[in-house]
C-alpha cells in the first residue's frame, strides 16, 4: 500500500478491477485532486461494525451535499445473513446514484485472499481514489482498514466515542473525530 500511482495509473488499475469483477462503474468522475470519491468505507456485514448505519449515513449525506461515496461491504465466511439482507434491502429501497455499492458476494473471488474477493492491491486503488475514509465502528482493536486508508493518503473520520486502537492514529493532520 503506497500512495504513489498517478491518476493515469489509477484509472488504468481501476479499469482492470472493474473488468475482472464485472463491476458497473463510471470512472469519468475524477475531480481536480485526482479523486473519484469524497468518502469511502470498507466494512464487514456485521452489526457491531455498524455497516447498515454507515450505508444510511452515506446515502443521506450524499443526497444532501452532492457527495460521492464508495461503500465496500465484505462478507466473510459465517457472516450474519439476516443483517446482510437488511443492508441489501435498504440499498435496494434507497438506491442513490452518488453511492457506489460494492459487495464481496457480487465479485469474482481471488484465492487465498483476506478481503473476501478483493486483492489488497485492488482495495488500495479504491482508497487512493477517495479523499476521506469513514469508520463507524464504536469498538475496534487495531483496525486494518484505518491503517490501509492512511497508507493510501485518505484523511480519517471516526467516531469521537470510539474505543480501541483506531483513535490513536487520528490527529489534526490526517483526520478528525
C-alpha positions in Angstrom: 0.0 0.0 0.0 1.7 3.1 -1.2 0.1 6.2 -2.5 2.4 6.6 -5.5 0.2 5.9 -8.5 -0.5 8.7 -10.9 -4.1 9.5 -12.0 -3.5 7.7 -15.3 -2.1 4.6 -13.5 -5.1 4.7 -11.0 -7.5 4.9 -13.9 -5.9 2.0 -15.7 -5.9 -0.1 -12.5 -9.5 0.8 -11.9 -10.4 -0.4 -15.4 -8.7 -3.7 -14.7 -10.6 -4.2 -11.4 -13.9 -3.3 -13.0 -13.4 -5.7 -15.9 -12.2 -8.6 -13.7 -15.1 -8.3 -11.2 -17.7 -7.3 -13.7 -18.5 -4.1 -11.8 -20.5 -1.2 -13.1 -18.5 2.0 -12.7 -18.2 5.4 -14.1 -14.5 6.4 -14.0 -15.1 9.8 -15.7 -15.8 11.3 -12.3 -12.2 12.3 -11.4 -12.1 15.7 -9.6 -9.3 18.3 -9.7 -7.5 16.4 -6.9 -7.5 13.1 -8.8 -10.2 11.6 -6.6 -13.5 10.0 -7.6 -15.0 9.6 -4.1 -15.4 12.2 -1.3 -15.8 9.3 1.2 -15.0 5.6 1.4 -16.0 2.9 3.9 -14.7 -0.7 3.9 -16.7 -2.7 6.4 -17.8 -6.2 7.2 -21.5 -7.2 7.2 -21.9 -7.4 11.0 -23.9 -5.4 13.5 -21.0 -4.2 15.7 -19.3 -2.7 12.7 -22.4 -0.5 12.2 -22.4 -1.4 8.5 -26.1 -0.5 8.0 -25.8 2.7 9.9 -22.9 3.7 7.7 -24.8 3.0 4.5 -27.8 5.0 5.7 -25.5 7.9 6.6 -23.7 7.7 3.2 -27.0 7.7 1.3 -28.4 10.6 3.3 -25.2 12.6 3.2 -24.6 12.1 -0.5 -28.1 13.4 -1.4 -27.9 16.4 1.0 -24.4 17.5 0.0 -24.0 16.0 -3.5 -21.1 13.9 -2.3 -19.7 10.8 -4.0 -19.3 7.8 -1.7 -17.8 4.3 -2.1 -19.2 1.7 0.2 -17.4 -1.7 0.1 -19.2 -4.4 2.1 -17.2 -7.5 2.9 -18.9 -10.8 3.7 -16.6 -13.3 5.3 -17.4 -16.9 5.9 -20.1 -17.2 8.6 -21.3 -13.6 8.3 -24.7 -12.6 9.6 -27.0 -13.4 6.7 -30.1 -11.7 8.3 -28.1 -8.5 8.8 -26.7 -8.7 5.3 -30.3 -9.0 4.0 -31.2 -5.8 5.9 -28.3 -4.0 4.3 -29.3 -5.2 0.8 -33.0 -4.3 1.4 -32.1 -0.8 2.5 -29.8 -0.4 -0.5 -32.5 -1.6 -2.9 -35.1 0.7 -1.4 -32.9 3.7 -1.3 -30.6 3.4 -4.3 -28.6 6.5 -4.7 -26.6 7.2 -7.8 -23.9 9.0 -5.7 -23.2 5.9 -3.6 -21.1 3.2 -5.4 -22.0 0.0 -3.5 -19.7 -2.9 -4.0 -20.4 -6.2 -2.2 -17.9 -9.0 -1.9 -20.6 -11.5 -2.7 -21.0 -10.0 -6.1 -17.4 -10.1 -7.3 -15.2 -12.9 -8.6 -13.2 -14.2 -5.7 -9.5 -14.3 -5.7 -8.0 -17.3 -3.9 -6.2 -17.0 -0.6 -7.4 -13.5 0.0 -8.1 -11.9 3.3 -10.5 -9.4 1.7 -13.1 -12.0 0.6 -12.7 -11.3 -3.1 -10.5 -8.3 -3.3 -6.7 -8.4 -3.5 -5.1 -5.8 -1.2 -3.8 -4.0 -4.2 -7.3 -3.7 -5.6 -8.6 -2.2 -2.3 -5.6 0.2 -2.3 -6.9 1.6 -5.6 -10.3 2.4 -4.1 -8.7 4.0 -1.1 -6.4 6.1 -3.3 -9.4 7.3 -5.3 -11.1 8.6 -2.1 -10.5 11.7 0.0 -11.8 10.6 3.4 -12.1 7.2 5.0 -15.1 6.9 7.3 -15.1 4.4 10.1 -18.4 3.9 12.0 -17.4 1.1 14.5 -17.5 2.2 18.1 -15.3 -0.6 19.4 -12.2 -1.6 17.5 -8.8 -3.2 18.3 -6.2 -2.4 15.7 -8.3 -1.5 12.6 -6.6 -2.8 9.5 -8.8 -0.5 7.3 -7.7 2.6 9.2 -4.1 1.7 8.6 -4.8 0.9 4.9 -6.6 4.2 4.4 -3.8 6.2 6.0 -1.2 4.5 3.9 -3.2 5.3 0.7 -3.5 9.0 1.5 -7.0 9.2 2.9 -8.0 11.5 5.7 -9.8 9.8 8.6 -13.2 10.4 10.0 -14.1 8.2 13.0 -16.5 8.4 16.0 -15.3 10.5 18.9 -16.5 7.9 21.4 -14.7 5.1 19.6 -13.0 2.7 22.0 -9.8 0.9 20.9 -6.7 1.5 18.9 -8.1 3.2 15.8 -8.5 6.5 17.6 -4.7 6.6 18.3 -4.0 7.3 14.7 -6.1 10.4 14.2 -4.6 13.9 14.6 -5.2 17.3 13.2 -3.0 16.5 10.1 -4.8 13.3 9.0 -8.4 13.5 10.2 -10.9 14.3 12.8 -13.0 12.6 15.4 
